Amino acid sequence: MTHRQRLSMIVLTVVAALGLATVGANPAGAAPSTPAAAPAAAAIPSAPVTGTFTDATGGTGSFAGNFTPSRFSAQNGKLVATGTLTGTLTDSAGNAVGTVTKTVSAPAAVAQATCRILDLTLGPLHLDLLGLVVDLNQVHLTITAVPGAGNLLGNLLCAIAGLLDGTPAAGALAALLNALLALLGQL
């Protein structure tokens, strides 16, 4: 995997993780909005955010909006994304109750996709073993490890495969992501 592919994967994963991390947020507490930051450039990707809240009648209302990151930072060794959350609160009857435009911070997790362990291509093979003839055409063997909860072998093999990669610290990753945001803002 090239550095460009790895960097693209990190950006997409962070944006997706932000969307997943904020799905369970309680947007009712965010209704009194504060002055928002300057609008983000259209080139900066945003992540969809949805959630529910209890409306004034006791019913279940919904929240639908977007989170647009504006900067990343390291807090206590963890990566944190700060950006603008915008969206609409809708009550259980389907009426729009209000809108939210608020600067929020959320933990950002960088999930590792898969790790290529082995990519082996064997050409055609002809074996004559004392009268037993084996002919084999081209074989392409790909072994991929999938890390995650409960995937012990996948976690182990990905850790071994990445030993020499050097995982960046949260501060270095935040600086890299801020540089990417700046570049995207110039598009």
C-alpha positions as MATLAB code, in Angstrom:
seq = 'MTHRQRLSMIVLTVVAALGLATVGANPAGAAPSTPAAAPAAAAIPSAPVTGTFTDATGGTGSFAGNFTPSRFSAQNGKLVATGTLTGTLTDSAGNAVGTVTKTVSAPAAVAQATCRILDLTLGPLHLDLLGLVVDLNQVHLTITAVPGAGNLLGNLLCAIAGLLDGTPAAGALAALLNALLALLGQL';
ca = [
       0.000    0.000    0.000;
       1.506    3.322   -1.023;
       1.662    6.350    1.248;
      -0.990    8.080   -0.893;
      -3.381    5.112   -0.549;
      -2.702    4.878    3.187;
      -3.307    8.641    3.585;
      -6.552    8.450    1.611;
      -7.671    5.513    3.750;
      -6.907    7.459    6.946;
      -8.901   10.513    5.822;
     -11.900    8.439    4.758;
     -11.769    6.391    7.939;
     -11.615    9.472   10.156;
     -14.594   11.040    8.395;
     -16.569    7.790    8.665;
     -15.569    7.338   12.312;
     -16.726   10.848   13.094;
     -20.107   10.041   11.608;
     -20.360    6.843   13.630;
     -19.048    8.415   16.847;
     -21.640   11.174   16.778;
     -24.656    9.032   15.859;
     -25.395    8.350   19.515;
     -25.009   11.999   20.561;
     -28.014   13.714   22.162;
     -28.756   16.662   19.866;
     -31.473   18.024   22.177;
     -28.734   19.369   24.419;
     -27.227   21.122   21.410;
     -30.404   23.088   20.549;
     -29.258   26.384   22.120;
     -26.713   27.148   19.448;
     -23.606   29.209   19.867;
     -22.067   31.440   17.219;
     -20.742   29.192   14.488;
     -17.331   29.175   12.954;
     -16.824   30.389    9.416;
     -18.496   28.114    6.861;
     -16.265   25.353    5.605;
     -15.155   25.180    2.022;
     -17.154   22.874   -0.231;
     -14.069   20.709   -0.890;
     -13.805   19.589    2.755;
     -15.797   16.367    3.192;
     -18.559   16.202    5.768;
     -19.968   13.172    7.535;
     -23.701   12.571    7.991;
     -24.936   12.623   11.597;
     -28.279   11.281   12.805;
     -29.809   10.825   16.224;
     -32.968   10.919   18.289;
     -34.253   12.999   21.194;
     -37.355   13.248   23.379;
     -39.535   16.125   22.191;
     -41.842   18.365   24.268;
     -44.776   15.912   23.966;
     -42.690   12.987   25.183;
     -42.396   11.500   21.693;
     -39.229   10.560   19.883;
     -37.923   13.290   17.610;
     -35.090   12.968   15.155;
     -31.970   14.888   14.224;
     -30.391   14.831   10.758;
     -27.357   16.858    9.812;
     -23.679   16.910    8.905;
     -20.353   17.285   10.689;
     -17.626   19.168    8.815;
     -14.177   18.971   10.436;
     -12.199   22.193   10.673;
      -9.157   21.019   12.656;
      -7.658   18.056   14.470;
      -5.715   18.017   17.720;
      -4.187   15.616   20.222;
      -5.636   15.577   23.733;
      -4.159   13.163   26.278;
      -2.589   11.143   23.459;
      -5.917   10.733   21.633;
      -6.921   12.234   18.283;
      -9.801   14.747   18.523;
     -11.663   16.369   15.628;
     -13.245   19.812   15.995;
     -15.704   21.109   13.464;
     -19.178   22.416   12.749;
     -22.301   20.349   13.365;
     -25.296   21.565   11.374;
     -28.696   19.949   11.165;
     -32.414   20.040   11.799;
     -34.415   18.811   14.788;
     -37.780   17.295   13.849;
     -40.418   16.384   16.467;
     -42.426   13.161   16.560;
     -45.226   14.779   14.500;
     -42.775   15.537   11.664;
     -42.551   19.294   12.288;
     -39.156   21.022   12.191;
     -38.540   22.344   15.704;
     -35.256   24.097   15.080;
     -31.861   24.020   13.511;
     -28.457   23.505   15.037;
     -25.196   25.116   13.982;
     -22.621   24.444   16.653;
     -18.889   23.931   16.954;
     -18.263   20.531   18.554;
     -15.312   18.288   19.335;
     -15.444   14.523   19.078;
     -12.908   11.727   19.464;
     -11.680   10.478   16.112;
     -10.681    6.863   15.734;
      -8.544    5.628   12.904;
      -9.724    2.159   12.052;
      -7.439   -0.131   10.162;
      -9.005   -1.771    7.144;
      -7.350   -5.002    6.079;
      -3.709   -6.030    5.930;
      -2.301   -7.835    2.934;
      -0.193  -10.653    4.342;
       0.793  -12.584    1.232;
       0.375  -12.059   -2.509;
       1.900  -15.015   -4.320;
       1.655  -15.807   -8.033;
       2.871  -19.165   -9.282;
       3.257  -19.781  -12.991;
       2.156  -22.990  -14.704;
       3.606  -26.074  -13.034;
       4.237  -29.584  -14.417;
       5.258  -32.327  -11.973;
       6.036  -35.926  -12.848;
       6.360  -37.823   -9.580;
       7.263  -41.436  -10.451;
       4.356  -41.818  -12.829;
       1.950  -39.420  -11.142;
       1.625  -36.368  -13.381;
       0.328  -33.127  -11.920;
      -0.333  -30.168  -14.217;
      -1.256  -26.911  -12.604;
      -2.066  -23.697  -14.412;
      -1.267  -20.260  -12.977;
      -2.220  -19.837   -9.317;
      -2.683  -16.468   -7.620;
      -2.852  -16.776   -3.825;
      -3.814  -13.720   -1.780;
      -4.001  -13.880    2.015;
      -5.560  -10.882    3.774;
      -5.908  -10.408    7.537;
      -8.939   -8.598    8.947;
      -8.353   -6.998   12.365;
     -11.144   -6.274   14.815;
     -12.857   -7.482   17.950;
     -12.683  -11.269   18.177;
     -10.358  -11.611   15.167;
      -7.340  -12.811   17.128;
      -5.336  -14.142   14.198;
      -6.212  -11.120   12.029;
      -5.125   -8.742   14.818;
      -1.872  -10.646   15.345;
      -0.945  -10.846   11.661;
      -1.791   -7.171   11.047;
       0.327   -6.180   14.043;
       3.241   -8.255   12.762;
       2.841   -6.952    9.196;
       2.847   -3.361   10.475;
       5.824   -3.643   12.832;
       8.109   -1.599   10.605;
       5.464    0.888    9.426;
       5.726    3.177   12.432;
       2.328    4.285   13.698;
       2.243    8.077   14.028;
       1.474    9.583   17.421;
      -1.819   11.450   17.849;
      -0.038   14.820   17.572;
       1.712   13.879   14.330;
      -1.525   12.473   12.915;
      -3.401   15.655   13.901;
      -0.780   17.791   12.122;
      -1.036   15.623    9.020;
      -4.845   15.799    8.975;
      -4.770   19.584    9.492;
      -2.458   19.880    6.485;
      -4.912   17.800    4.445;
      -7.808   20.020    5.541;
      -5.835   23.090    4.499;
      -5.158   21.582    1.077;
      -8.808   20.609    0.633;
      -9.854   24.116    1.636;
      -7.798   25.526   -1.239;
      -9.633   23.479   -3.881;
];
